[in-house]
Amino acid sequence: MVNFEQEVLMRSQEVPVVVDFWAPWCGPCQTLGPIIEELAKEAAGKWELVKVNSDEQQEVSAQYKIRSIPAVKMFYMGEVKAEFTGALPKHQIQQWLKEHLPDEFGDQLSVYVDMLFTEQHEKAVQNLEGFLELNPEHIEAQLWLAAATVGTHPERAEISLPESHQFHALSGYVKDIADLMKCNEKSGEKMQLYIANARQALKNYQYELLIQELISATLLDKNYCNELPRRAAVALFLMLGTQHEITKKYRRQFDMALY
């Protein structure tokens, strides 16, 4: 019998714990078991596996609403962070682990991201570039570097992610801003001026001027280049966050420009 409180909830305060709910009579459980056990060995302590016999521990199974098995749940800091049911193939479980395991570099990356839209922008870019030299496959860092340098390197925004990926939305925001540097749709002189000014502001990290030009372009022609000014402005607001001074100052003005 598994001491769930100690082996899962308490242990997950230190390291992610993946719980495999199974039963001896369950055919798919016999398929999944060896695969997930092998992955746990390969993890070498990055996460731990606990197998819970759902017949023997019905109270635990009921508490976590196990209605069919095999059922796999990832616990971290005492909470369920991710889950799946059924006997998935090894490569799908590996992808699930990759997407949901806590990021050991998350705190470090958050510091760099917080610096991006401040006067420390150039230092943040240098830090992100250094971070990616050590962690070249880190998707979130790739996306934030793309966001930070989209004015000079719009090609960095071409990161394709499935809709289910946790950073799919961020990828879309970066691409919307990158479109600002690539759209060549013909327009009147005023629109050309707004877009040119917006591009220059983006290259110079002048985000307040950038949003001003995007609002002006939205007022002039909402449909320009597949609603480019609107898409780029929304993406910028979302990346800046609701508490950034630019968002607070210009979001209402932008919303009014849409109607």
N, C-alpha and C positions, 0 to 999 in steps of 0.2 A: 504493500500500500504506500502511496506517495503522500508525504506530509506536505500538502499543497501550500499551506501558509508559509512553511519554512523553505521548501525546495523551489517554489515558484515565486510567490509574492515577495518574500523577504530577499531571496536571491536576486530577483529582478531589479532590486535597488542598486545592484553592483554591475550586473551584466544582463543583456537581453536573454530571456528564457523562452524557448519555443516549446509549446506543449502539444503533443500528439495524442488526441483522444482516440482510442482504438478499442477493439474487443477481439478475442481469439477466434470467434466465429465469422468475423468480417473479412471476406475475400480481398476487397480493395485495400484493407488495412495491411494485409500481408504483402501487398505489392508496394505500398508507400513506405512501410516501416524500414526496410533495408536501405532505401534511397535516402531518407532523411537522416538515418543513423550514420550513413557514410558522409553526408554533408556536414554533420555535426563534428565528426572526427577531422574532416578537412578544415573546419573553422578554427581549430586549435585554440579554443577558449574565447574566441570573439563573441560567440553566443553558445548557450548550452541547451541541450535537449532533455525534456522530461516527458516520459510516456505514461499516460493515465488510462488505466483500464476502466472504460465507462460503465461496465457492469458492476465492477467492484466499488466504484466511487460515484454512485448515482447522485448523491447530493451535490457534489462538485459539478458534475455534468449538467444537472438541472440549473444550478446557479449561473452557469455560463451558456445556458440555452443550447445545449448540444442536441440537435434533433436528428442528425444523420452523421455517420462516421465512414471514413476517417474525417476528423475535423482538426485543423491545426490553428493554433492561436499564438501570437507573439506577445509576450508580456515584457513591459519595461517600466520601471519605477512603480510597480504594483498595478499597472493598468494594461488592458488589451490595446495594442497599437496596430495590429493587423491580423488578418485571418483568411483562411480559405478552407474549402471542403472538397473531398474527393481525392483520388490518387493521381495527382499531377505528375507529369514526367519530370525528370531531373532538371532539365534546362529551364522549365517554368518555375520550379521551386527556387532555383538559383536567382532568377530574375526577381522573384518575389522578395527574397532575402535582400538582394541588392537595393531594391527600392524602399524597403521598410526598416532595415536595421538602422539604429541611431548612427549619425555621422560623427565619428570621433574628432573630426576637424570642424564641426559645426560652429562652435564658439569662436574659433579663430576667424573663420570666414565671415561670420556676422559682424565682427569688428571692421573688416575691410569694406563690407557692403554699406555699413553705416557711414563710412567716410566718403562714399562715392559721390554723393550729391551735396558736398560741402566744399569749402576752400581747400581741403586736403585731397581733392580729386586725383591729382597726378600721383601723389604718394600711394593712394589706394590702388590705382592701376598698376603701379610697380609691385605692390604687395601681392595683388592677384596674379600677376605674371609669374612672380616667384613661387607662389602657392601652386600654380599649375605645372611648373617645372617639376615639382616634387610629386604632384598628384594629377597627371595628365588626363585621366579618365573621369575626373570629377565634374559631372554635368552642371551642377549649380554654379560652380566657379566659372566654368566656360561661359555660361549664359550671362553672368554678371559682368564678366570681362567684355563680352560682346556688347552689353548695354552701355558700359562705360566708354567704349571706343567706337560706337556705331557711326559717329560722324566721320571718322577717318578710316575705319575698317568695317564697312557694312557687310562684307562677306562673312565675317565671323558670326553673323546672326543666322546663318543657314544650318541650324541644328534641328534635325527632324526627330520629333519624339511622338510616340503613340498617345492617343487621347487619355489613356489610363495612367500615363506617367505623371508623377507628382509635380514635375516642373513643366508640364505641357503648356499651362497658361502663361508662365513667365516667358517661355520660348515664343509664344504668339505675340506678347507685348514687344519683345525685342525686334521681331520681324516687322511689326507695324511701324516702329520708329525707323528701322532700316529702309523701309519703303520710301521714306522722305528723301533719302539720298539717291534713290534709283529711279523715281518716277519721272518720265519725260513727256507726259501728256501736254499738248499745246493748250495755252490759256492766254488771257489778256495780260496787259502789262502789270496791273495791280497784283494779280495772283502770282505772276512770275517774280515780282519783287518780294511778296510775302514769303514765298517758298525759298527764294535765294537767301533772304535774311534768316529764315528758320534754319536752313542748312549751315550757314556760317555760325549761328549761335550754337548749334549742336556741336560743331567742330571745336568751338572755343569753350565748351562746357558752360555756356551762359543760359542756364535753364529758365530763368525768369523771362529773358528776352525771347527764348524759344516758345514758351507758352503764349506770350503776347502775340507773336506772329501767327501761331497756329489758330488762336481765337479769331484774329482778323481774317485769316484765310477761310475759316469756317463760316463766318458771317457773310463773306463775299460769295462763296459757292460751296454749299454743303456736299455736292456730288463730285467735286474735282478729284480725279484719279482714284475712283472707287472709295470716296469719302476719306481720303488720306488725311487731311487736317484733323478731322474728328478722331480717327483711329489713333493717330500719333499722339494727340493730346490726352486721350483716355489712357493710353499705354503709359505715358509719362506720369500722369497723376497716380496710377496704380503702383508704379515703381517707386515714386517718391514717398507714397504712403499718406494716409489721411492727416497725420500730425505735422507733416512738413509745411513750413511757412508758405511756400509757393502754392501748395494745394489749398491751404486755408484762404489765401488771398485771391486766387483765381478760379477756384472750382465753380463757385456760384456764377461768376461772369461767363464762364464757358457754358454752363448749363443753360443760361439765358440765351446764348448765341445759337443754340440748337433749335429754338422755337421762335 
